[in-house]
Amino acid sequence: MPTKLTNAGIEALEATDRDRIIFDTSPGFGLRITRAGSKLFFAQARAAGQVRRVTVGAFPAMKVAEARAAARLMLDDLMAGKNPAVERQIRQAAIAASDITVADLADRWMAEVVRPKRKPRTIADYELILAQRIKPALGHIPVRALSWAQCNAFHGSMAKTPRRANYVASTLRAMMNFAEHIDVRPKHSNPVKGVEFFREGKRERFLSEAEIGAAADAIESAEREGVIGPHAACGLRLALFTGARSGEITAAQWGHVDWQRKLIRLPDSKTNDPRTIHLSDAAVEVLKTLPRVGPFIIAGAKDGEAYKNLSRAWITARAYAGLDDVRLHDLRHSYASLAAGRGVSLQMIGKLLGHKVTATTQRYAHLARDRVAMVNDELGAAMTAAIENRPARSAANVVKLKQPRKPRGQSS
């Protein structure tokens, strides 16, 4: 039965008195443990009516992710009737001849494009994607040799997390565009182009007023029990009270706070413009009760650094309220929902949320229409009540009209 091969699992395997074969959950990829204790990765496929097995590499010199990716290339070669050993030599020769690999390209892209031109949070996200996804799976492949089939298979391997899979593939596509610009690949040859992305669907979750109260209680409980600290709790409360993005909250510094005007003025934001976060009295009280540790309002574990992952703190806190389907960003949606339900215009909601494009606020238009319908129902009920409660008409006030007289000789 196929078993998901992992580095830790292979490390624990011991040799027996005969060779052992263990197939991975990825078709055609497996591990052979010899009687002498050698652990060899292999690729196996049926080609030209015969089952062929070729060695990919030896553990631990080659790790599972790298071996799995190399096996996919060899399987492609086998199915195409090519000699995997020869094709592998060609690839290795290309690398030896300084043909840039995907890993090399990633490092250059980060150095020349991402780090000088992207925001810190985006840089950190790309670094994580490259280290955990792209480099282990595709890093050894020459950029010129990277094919659509390999990119499509790479994207498909992340089917359990479709949104993240699409984001990773978009990152790879941006890298390949860069490869074209620096003439590492021919123009219009991006191998990610044409890869069909997973359907994500628009996910909107709005908390009811009762759930907002439950969320506030959950944050308080998590802080009281010590599973999140006071700065994380403050960050979550600011998300509730301001509708600000988590990145805006963690980027805010004490020097950005205008106490007199009750706002936080960020010099930069997601939209590349200054951003004003308006503070209600409740939000101001949250800030006043928070101890100041360094320049950032939501201080991190290290001196002088901001809090790293407010979403993780929310995942911990939300469990106290049973709101497991609520993301941190849904608090922002709920803030807008509450505003729309109280008749606040879409234009004003956009200003409160810091939307640069008015179309972004249109997602809340149906909430505003719901409020209009509610007011219309209230007016209709009031009108009906007014009609039903009108004073009864008295018979004394009824004037009987005279019937017109008919000329003589005219029959009735």
C-alpha positions in Angstrom: 0.0 0.0 0.0 1.5 3.4 -0.9 2.9 5.4 1.9 3.7 9.1 2.0 7.5 9.2 2.2 9.0 11.8 4.5 12.6 12.5 5.5 11.9 11.6 9.1 10.2 8.4 8.2 13.0 7.2 5.9 15.5 8.0 8.6 13.8 5.6 10.9 13.6 2.7 8.4 16.1 -0.2 9.0 17.5 -2.8 6.7 16.2 -6.4 6.8 17.5 -9.7 5.3 16.2 -8.8 1.9 15.6 -5.7 -0.3 12.4 -3.7 0.5 10.3 -1.6 -1.9 8.1 1.2 -0.6 5.9 3.1 -3.0 5.1 6.7 -2.3 1.6 8.2 -2.7 3.0 10.0 -5.8 2.5 7.6 -8.7 5.7 6.0 -10.0 7.9 7.2 -7.2 9.3 5.0 -4.4 12.2 3.9 -2.2 14.3 0.8 -2.2 16.1 -0.3 1.0 18.9 -2.8 0.2 20.1 -5.5 2.6 23.2 -3.5 3.1 21.1 -0.6 4.4 21.3 1.7 1.3 18.2 3.8 0.7 17.7 4.6 -3.0 14.9 6.6 -4.5 13.5 5.3 -7.8 11.1 6.2 -10.6 9.0 3.4 -12.2 6.7 3.4 -15.2 5.4 1.1 -17.9 6.8 2.1 -21.3 6.7 0.2 -24.6 4.9 -2.7 -22.8 7.6 -3.1 -20.2 7.9 -1.9 -16.6 11.1 0.2 -16.3 12.7 1.3 -13.0 15.5 3.9 -12.8 17.4 5.1 -9.8 16.8 8.8 -8.9 19.3 9.2 -6.0 20.3 8.1 -2.6 19.1 9.2 0.8 20.1 11.3 2.8 22.2 13.0 0.1 19.0 13.6 -1.7 15.9 14.6 0.3 12.4 13.5 -0.4 11.1 16.7 -2.1 14.1 16.9 -4.4 13.8 13.2 -5.3 10.1 13.4 -5.9 10.6 16.3 -8.3 13.5 14.5 -10.1 11.4 11.4 -10.4 8.6 13.3 -12.1 11.1 14.4 -14.7 12.3 10.8 -15.2 8.8 9.6 -15.5 8.1 12.2 -18.2 11.2 10.9 -20.0 10.1 7.3 -19.7 6.6 8.0 -21.0 8.0 9.9 -23.9 10.3 7.0 -24.9 13.4 8.8 -23.9 16.3 7.5 -21.8 16.0 9.1 -18.3 19.7 8.6 -17.6 20.7 10.4 -20.8 18.2 13.2 -20.3 19.4 13.6 -16.7 23.0 13.9 -18.0 21.8 16.6 -20.5 20.2 18.5 -17.7 23.2 18.2 -15.4 25.5 19.2 -18.3 23.3 22.3 -18.9 23.7 23.2 -15.2 27.4 22.6 -15.3 27.6 24.9 -18.4 26.2 27.7 -16.2 22.7 27.4 -17.6 20.7 29.1 -14.8 18.4 26.9 -12.7 15.1 27.8 -11.2 16.8 28.1 -7.8 19.4 30.5 -9.3 16.7 32.5 -11.0 14.7 32.7 -7.8 17.7 34.2 -5.9 18.3 36.7 -8.7 14.6 37.7 -8.9 14.5 38.3 -5.2 17.7 40.4 -5.3 16.8 42.5 -8.3 13.0 42.8 -8.2 11.4 41.7 -5.0 13.6 43.0 -2.2 14.1 46.5 -3.7 10.5 47.0 -4.8 8.1 45.1 -2.6 6.7 45.6 0.9 8.3 43.7 3.8 5.3 41.4 4.2 5.3 40.5 0.5 9.1 39.8 0.6 8.6 37.5 3.6 5.8 35.6 1.9 7.8 35.1 -1.3 10.8 33.9 0.6 8.6 31.3 2.4 7.1 30.1 -0.9 10.5 29.7 -2.5 12.0 27.9 0.4 9.0 25.6 1.1 7.5 25.0 -2.4 9.3 26.2 -5.5 13.0 25.4 -4.8 12.4 21.9 -3.4 10.2 20.9 -6.3 11.7 22.7 -9.2 14.9 24.4 -8.1 17.2 21.9 -9.8 15.7 22.3 -13.2 17.3 24.6 -15.8 15.0 27.5 -16.5 15.2 26.9 -20.2 14.1 23.3 -19.7 11.1 24.0 -17.4 8.0 22.8 -19.3 4.2 23.5 -19.0 3.7 19.8 -18.0 6.1 20.2 -15.1 4.4 23.5 -14.0 1.0 22.0 -14.3 1.9 18.9 -12.3 3.6 21.2 -9.6 0.4 23.2 -9.4 -1.8 20.1 -9.2 0.3 18.7 -6.4 -1.1 21.5 -4.1 -4.8 20.7 -4.8 -5.7 20.5 -1.1 -4.9 24.2 -0.7 -6.3 25.7 -4.0 -6.0 29.3 -3.0 -2.4 28.9 -1.9 -1.6 26.7 -4.9 -2.8 29.5 -7.3 -0.7 32.1 -5.4 2.4 29.9 -5.6 1.8 29.4 -9.3 1.4 33.1 -9.8 4.7 33.6 -8.0 6.4 31.1 -10.4 4.8 32.9 -13.4 6.2 36.2 -12.3 9.7 34.6 -12.0 9.4 33.2 -15.5 8.4 36.6 -16.8 11.5 37.9 -15.2 13.5 35.1 -17.0 12.2 36.4 -20.3 13.2 39.9 -19.5 16.8 38.9 -18.8 16.9 36.7 -21.8 17.2 33.4 -19.9 14.1 32.1 -21.7 12.8 33.0 -25.2 10.1 35.7 -25.4 6.5 34.5 -24.9 7.6 31.1 -23.6 6.4 31.4 -20.0 5.7 27.7 -19.0 3.1 28.7 -16.4 1.0 30.4 -19.0 -2.0 28.1 -19.8 -1.9 26.3 -16.5 -5.6 26.3 -15.4 -5.9 27.6 -11.9 -8.2 26.1 -9.3 -11.6 27.6 -8.7 -11.5 29.5 -5.4 -14.9 31.1 -5.2 -15.6 34.3 -3.3 -15.7 33.7 0.4 -17.5 36.2 2.5 -18.3 35.7 6.1 -20.0 38.4 8.1 -20.4 38.1 11.8 -23.7 38.8 13.4 -23.8 41.3 16.3 -24.0 38.3 18.7 -21.0 36.7 17.1 -19.0 40.0 17.4 -19.7 40.0 21.1 -18.6 36.3 21.2 -15.4 37.2 19.4 -14.6 39.9 21.9 -15.3 37.5 24.8 -13.0 34.9 23.1 -10.1 37.4 22.8 -10.6 38.3 26.5 -10.6 34.6 27.5 -7.5 33.8 25.5 -5.6 36.7 27.0 -6.8 35.9 30.5 -5.6 32.3 30.2 -2.3 33.4 28.8 -2.5 31.7 25.4 -2.1 35.1 23.7 -0.3 38.1 25.0 -1.6 41.6 25.7 -0.2 42.9 22.4 -1.8 40.2 20.3 -5.1 40.7 22.1 -4.9 44.5 21.5 -4.2 43.8 17.8 -7.3 41.6 17.5 -9.4 44.2 19.3 -8.2 46.9 16.9 -9.2 44.6 14.0 -12.7 44.5 15.5 -13.0 48.2 16.3 -11.4 49.7 13.2 -11.8 47.2 10.3 -8.1 47.7 9.5 -6.0 45.1 7.7 -3.8 43.0 9.9 -0.7 44.3 8.1 -1.8 47.8 8.9 -2.3 47.1 12.5 1.1 45.4 13.0 2.8 48.2 11.0 1.4 51.0 13.2 3.8 52.7 15.5 3.1 54.9 18.5 4.5 57.8 16.6 1.6 57.4 14.1 -1.1 58.0 16.7 -2.9 61.3 16.7 -4.6 61.2 20.1 -6.4 64.5 19.7 -8.0 63.7 16.4 -8.4 60.0 17.4 -6.7 58.4 14.4 -3.6 56.5 13.3 -1.8 57.9 10.3 0.2 55.3 8.5 2.8 56.7 6.0 2.3 53.7 3.7 -0.3 51.0 3.1 -1.3 48.1 0.8 -2.4 50.7 -1.8 1.0 52.4 -1.7 -0.6 55.5 -0.2 -0.8 57.0 3.3 -3.6 55.4 5.3 -5.7 56.9 8.0 -7.2 54.5 10.6 -10.0 56.2 12.5 -10.3 55.3 16.2 -13.5 55.1 18.1 -13.6 55.8 21.8 -13.4 52.0 22.4 -10.3 51.7 20.2 -8.7 54.6 22.0 -9.3 52.9 25.3 -7.7 49.7 24.0 -4.5 51.7 23.1 -4.4 53.5 26.4 -4.4 50.2 28.4 -1.6 48.7 26.3 2.0 48.9 27.7 4.5 50.5 25.3 7.3 48.2 24.3 9.4 49.7 21.5 8.2 51.7 18.6 5.5 49.4 17.3 2.0 49.5 19.0 1.6 45.7 18.5 5.1 44.7 19.7 6.7 41.4 18.7 8.8 39.0 20.7 12.1 40.7 19.8 12.9 44.2 21.0 12.1 46.8 18.4 10.2 44.5 16.1 6.5 44.3 15.2 4.2 41.4 16.0 4.8 38.8 13.3 1.6 36.8 12.8 -1.7 38.2 14.1 -3.7 35.6 12.1 -2.1 32.9 14.2 -3.2 34.7 17.4 -6.8 34.9 16.0 -6.8 31.2 15.2 -6.0 30.5 18.9 -8.5 33.0 20.2 -11.5 32.1 18.0 -11.5 28.6 19.3 -12.9 30.0 22.6 -16.0 31.2 20.7 -16.4 28.3 18.3 -15.8 30.6 15.3 -13.6 28.2 13.5 -14.8 29.2 10.1 -14.0 32.9 10.7 -10.7 34.3 9.3 -9.1 37.4 10.8 -9.9 39.2 7.6 -13.6 38.5 8.2 -13.5 40.9 11.1 -12.8 43.6 8.5 -15.8 42.4 6.5 -18.0 42.4 9.6 -17.0 46.0 10.4 -18.2 47.0 7.0 -21.3 44.9 7.4 -22.1 46.7 10.6 -21.6 50.1 9.0 -23.8 49.2 6.0 -26.5 47.9 8.3 -26.7 51.2 10.0 -27.2 53.1 6.8 -23.6 54.3 6.3 -23.0 55.1 2.6 -20.7 52.9 0.5 -18.5 55.9 -0.1 -18.0 56.4 3.7 -17.4 52.7 4.2 -14.7 52.8 1.5 -13.0 55.7 3.4 -13.1 53.9 6.7 -11.6 50.8 5.2 -9.0 52.6 3.2 -10.1 51.4 -0.3 -8.3 53.2 -3.1 -10.8 52.0 -5.8 -14.5 52.5 -5.3 -15.2 49.1 -7.0 -13.6 47.4 -4.0 -16.4 48.7 -1.8 -19.1 47.4 -4.1 -18.9 44.0 -2.5 -20.9 45.5 0.4 -23.6 47.0 -1.9 -26.0 44.2 -1.2 -25.7 44.9 2.6 -26.7 48.5 1.9 -29.7 47.3 -0.2 -30.6 45.0 2.7 -30.8 48.1 4.9 -32.9 49.9 2.4 -35.3 47.0 2.2 -35.5 46.9 6.0 -36.3 50.6 6.2 -38.9 50.2 3.5 -40.5 47.3 5.5 -40.5 49.5 8.6 -42.1 52.4 6.7 -44.7 50.0 5.2 -45.6 48.7 8.7 -45.9 52.2 10.0 -48.1 53.2 7.1 -50.3 50.1 7.6 -50.6 50.9 11.4 -51.6 54.5 10.6 -54.3 53.3 8.3 -55.6 50.7 10.7 -55.6 53.1 13.6 -57.4 56.0 11.8 -60.5 57.4 13.6 -63.8 55.7 12.8 -66.0 57.9 10.5 -69.2 59.0 12.3 -72.6 58.6 10.6 -73.5 62.2 11.6 -70.8 63.4 9.3 -72.2 61.7 6.3 -74.0 64.0 3.9 -76.6 62.4 1.7 -76.5 63.6 -1.8 -79.7 64.7 -3.5 -80.8 62.7 -6.5 -81.2 64.8 -9.7 -84.8 65.5 -10.7 -85.8 64.0 -14.0 -87.8 65.9 -16.6 -91.6 65.2 -16.8 -92.7 62.4 -19.0 -89.4 60.6 -18.8 -89.7 57.1 -17.5 -87.5 55.9 -14.8 
